[in-house]
Amino acid sequence: MSYEKVAQAKQIIVGTKQTVRALKDGKVHELVIAEDADKAIIDKVLEAANVANVPVYKVDSMKKLGKACKIDVGAAAVAIIR
């Protein structure tokens, strides 16, 4: 479900640093996190999402999430922009 949501989104931000910045700026509508990503990295994104009161969806694979973003590497976090 969330892979399709990411693939169909008009505007996304890929990567943890950029996602945290967008969350702090209030630009994020929804957040998608890969469960197989490094916990230390994901915790920062989840904390920012919690503060911004943004819904978080989890998917099982960084590789599949990256593919849904049309990139050749895995993605730990993807923000769907408003």
C-alpha positions as CSV (number, residue, x, y, z in Angstrom):
1,M,0.0,0.0,0.0
2,S,2.6,2.6,1.0
3,Y,4.9,1.7,-1.8
4,E,2.1,2.6,-4.3
5,K,1.4,5.8,-2.3
6,V,5.1,6.8,-2.7
7,A,5.2,5.8,-6.4
8,Q,2.0,7.9,-7.1
9,A,2.9,10.9,-5.0
10,K,3.5,14.1,-7.0
11,Q,6.2,15.4,-4.8
12,I,8.5,13.5,-2.4
13,I,11.7,14.0,-0.4
14,V,14.0,11.0,-0.1
15,G,16.6,10.7,2.7
16,T,16.6,11.3,6.4
17,K,18.4,14.7,6.6
18,Q,16.1,16.3,4.0
19,T,13.1,14.6,5.5
20,V,13.8,16.0,9.0
21,R,14.3,19.5,7.5
22,A,11.0,19.3,5.6
23,L,9.2,18.0,8.8
24,K,10.6,21.0,10.8
25,D,9.4,23.3,8.0
26,G,5.9,21.9,8.1
27,K,6.0,20.7,4.5
28,V,5.3,17.0,5.0
29,H,1.9,15.4,4.6
30,E,2.8,11.8,5.3
31,L,6.0,9.9,6.2
32,V,7.1,6.4,5.0
33,I,9.8,4.6,6.9
34,A,11.6,1.3,6.1
35,E,11.6,-1.1,9.0
36,D,15.0,-2.6,8.0
37,A,16.7,0.8,8.2
38,D,19.2,1.6,11.0
39,K,17.3,2.4,14.1
40,A,19.6,5.3,15.2
41,I,18.9,7.1,11.9
42,I,15.1,6.4,11.9
43,D,14.7,7.6,15.5
44,K,15.6,11.1,14.5
45,V,13.0,11.1,11.7
46,L,10.3,9.6,13.9
47,E,10.9,12.2,16.6
48,A,10.6,15.0,14.1
49,A,7.4,13.4,12.7
50,N,6.0,13.1,16.2
51,V,6.7,16.8,16.9
52,A,5.1,17.8,13.6
53,N,2.1,15.5,14.2
54,V,2.6,13.8,10.8
55,P,1.2,10.3,10.2
56,V,3.9,7.6,9.8
57,Y,3.6,4.5,7.7
58,K,6.0,1.6,7.8
59,V,7.2,-0.6,4.9
60,D,9.4,-3.7,5.2
61,S,12.2,-2.9,2.8
62,M,14.6,0.0,2.1
63,K,15.3,-1.5,-1.3
64,K,11.6,-1.6,-2.3
65,L,11.1,1.9,-1.0
66,G,14.0,3.2,-3.1
67,K,12.6,1.4,-6.1
68,A,9.2,3.1,-5.5
69,C,11.1,6.4,-5.4
70,K,12.7,5.5,-8.8
71,I,16.2,5.5,-7.3
72,D,18.8,2.7,-7.6
73,V,19.6,2.6,-3.9
74,G,17.6,1.9,-0.8
75,A,15.7,4.6,1.0
76,A,15.3,4.7,4.8
77,A,12.7,7.5,4.9
78,V,10.5,9.2,2.3
79,A,8.4,12.3,2.9
80,I,5.3,12.9,0.9
81,I,4.9,16.7,0.5
82,R,1.7,18.6,0.9
